[in-house]
Amino acid sequence: MGKGVVLVHDWLTGLRGGEKCLDVLARTLPEATLHTLLYRKGKTTAAIDALRVVPSWLNRLPGVHRYYRGLLPLFPSVVEKAWRFPDAELVVSMSHCVAKAAQAAPGVPHVSYCFSPMRYAWQMRQQYYEGVGAKGLKARVADALLDRIRAWDLQTSDRVTHFVAISNHIARRIEDCYGRESVVIYPPVDTDYYTPADHGEHPPAREDFYLVVSALAPYKRFDLAISACQRLGRRLVVIGSGQAEASLKKIAGPETTFLGWQPDSVIRDHLRRTTALLFPGEEDFGIVPVEAQACGAPVIALGRGGAAETVRDLGSPGDATGVLFAEPEVDYLVAAMERFERNREAFEAQAARRQAERFSTPRFERELLGYLAKVRGGLGVSRAA
């Protein structure tokens, strides 16, 4: 199936959730060609590196991987010239920024696996301003540029024949932004790697600490986790690094331990031992809560975005795998933690594991490749899924 397939990904500078999705296609479509704005070989996976990877001219700029987000206003012009694929038999874009603007020939399907419509243009402008240091006049200029980019983003949505969303949350956003329908195929989670500790029929008791695992970005609201644990006098372990790290350390007390970036083996070990994972921000899908459940850990999460689809709330039908809270405020998180602690006996590692297996990598591969085969096999090119 790989011959005649063009893959498009926004940029390849590290291994995150989007790259893990791309890796599945790279392993199953080794003859495909991959186009991207930026590419750092060795920073993703061996299967991705084994493809014929074609980066844009931006990749030749000195040190561009340190400042590329500031080049966002240039991306549309680069895409318009570089990502025209008249000879492709199928274009598959994996997009959270500009990849979905790739152009296939008329009548050729373009399937966009959409992580989100372009966040900086639609929902997260303030975070973009903070990331590029835009204030005052510079912020007003950036705002005008983002207005133009959003108009372009909406216009180029017609280049996609079939949208696939990573969650129902994103499917609603695609409809709100582009007026388009989509099917939902959840991203893959490595449930073969993230597993409970192997202690036979008697799993060890979980240890007395809560856990946060993620890049430390402001919108993830880990300030709520720190404040809630301070108020309750609970231990908190923070794994990750990022732009909010310094500000989080300023508000943290002695009950909070920062471990910085850690390899997957350390993350898995902590997920196997933690009292529960805290996930107080709104994410498009959120792989970490599923990885936690794969390790048998309960999850206490904001009941918005992807977590509302992956965590089974206490009191909902079926076996509970966590507690969801309604608002991103400390009082709500504290109440959710207290509710969890009063009902610990309701949470079983086996139930969490079963929930996580619904999002396994083989399931993703089967669903996405099956969908692509149907599209390529002649079900017709539409302007909806």
Secondary structure, 3 states (H helix, E strand, C coil): CCCCEEEEECCECCCCHHHHHHHHHHHHCCCCEEEECCECCCCCCHHHHHCEEEECHHHHCCCHHHCHHHHHHHHHHHHHHHCEECCCCEEEEEECCCHHHCEECCCCCEEEEECCCCHHHHCCHHHHHHHHCCCHHHHHHHHHHHHHHHHHHHHHHHHCCEEEECCHHHHHHHHHHHCCCCEECCCCECCCCCCCCCCCCCCCCCCCCEEEECCCCHHHCHHHHHHHHHHHCCCEEEECCCCCHHHHHHHCCCCEEEEECCCHHHHHHHHHHCCEEEECCCCCCCHHHHHHHHCCCCEEEECCCCHHHHCCECCCCCCCCEEEECCCCHHHHHHHHHHHHHCHHHCCHHHHHHHHHCCEHHHHHHHHHHHHHHHHCCCCCCCCC
